[in-house]
């Protein structure tokens, strides 16, 4: 399997890839257990992500194999002590002081391989 090429982008750089990310997002979220539910539509992803890209500390990491986008993840800074609604509680108090919560992790099954111990 060819090597994965990684890139780290801020919101200004990531906006250039948003349509390509949306293509991958729709493909990945069409599969079970999501089954293309309205919450996972292209329009909702684009609207939500455009808004999130303006957040302080927005960072996106992309993964490409043979020039093809096979995964991306992004997050943004949150104030110390805060956490988003309906999320699992933060496991360690010290994480709340310097968190860059991962908002989205999208990977094509079988194309990215194992990353950081994750299947």
N, C-alpha and C positions, 0 to 999 in steps of 0.2 A: 504494500500500500504506500503511495507517495507521501512525502512529508506534508504536514499541515503548516500553512503560513498564517501567522497571527498578526493582527494589527490592533492597536489601541487608539481609540478616537474620542474626541470631545464632541459635544453636541453640534458644533458648527461643521465638523468633518463628517459626522454620522448622518446628518440630514441628506448628504449626497447619496447615501446608500439606502435610504429609507424604503424606496420602492422595491429594491432587490431584497431587502430584509422582509418586506411584506409578502413577497412571493414565497419565500421560504417558510414564513410564519403560517400562511394559509395551508401550505402543503403539510407541514408537521401537525397542525391542529385539526386537520381533516380526519386524522386517525383516531381510533379509540384511545382513551375514554372520552375525548373531546367531541369527536364526530362532527366538526364544523358548526357547533352551536353558535347562535347569534353573537354571544359574548366574544367569540373567537373569529369574527368576521374581519375581512381586510379593512373595511372602513373604520371599524372600532379600533383595530390595532393602530392604524395610521393616525386617527384623531388622538388617541391616548398617548401614543409615543411622541407625536409632535409636541404635545403639551409637556411631557416629561423631559424632553430634550432641552427645555428652557430652564430646568431645575439646576440649582447650584451643584457643581461637582459631577454633572452628568458624564459618565464614561461608558463607552461601548467597546467590547472586544469582539472582533470577527475572526472566524476561522475559514480558510480556503484550502481546498485540495484541488490541484490542477487548475487553479484559477477560478474554481466554482465555489460560491459561498455554501458552506456545509454546516455552519453554526454561528450563532452570535449570542452574546449576553450583554446586559447593561444594567446599570444602577445609578444612583445619585445620592448625594449627601443628605443626611437627615440630622436635625438638631439633636444634641446629646439628650438622652432620656426619652426620645420620641420613637414611635414605632407605628406602622400603618395599621388601620382598622382591620379587624378580622384575621390578622396574621398570627402564626404561631408565636408564642412569647419568645423573646430573646433568651438564649440559654445562659449567657454569662453577662453579668452586670458590666464588666469592663468593655464588652462589645458595644454597649450603648454610648460610650464616649467617643468612638471613632468609627462608627458604622458607615459602610457604603453598601446598603442593602441591595441584593441582586433582585431586580424587578422581573427579569425575563431571562430564560435560558432556553434557546431554541436550537436543536441539533437534529440533522437528518439521521435517522437510525442506520447504523452500520457504516456511515460515511466518515464520521469523525473519530471513531474508535474510543478508547478509554482516555479520559482527561482527568488528571488529578485524582485518580482512583474512582471516578464516577463512571458507571457503565454507559 
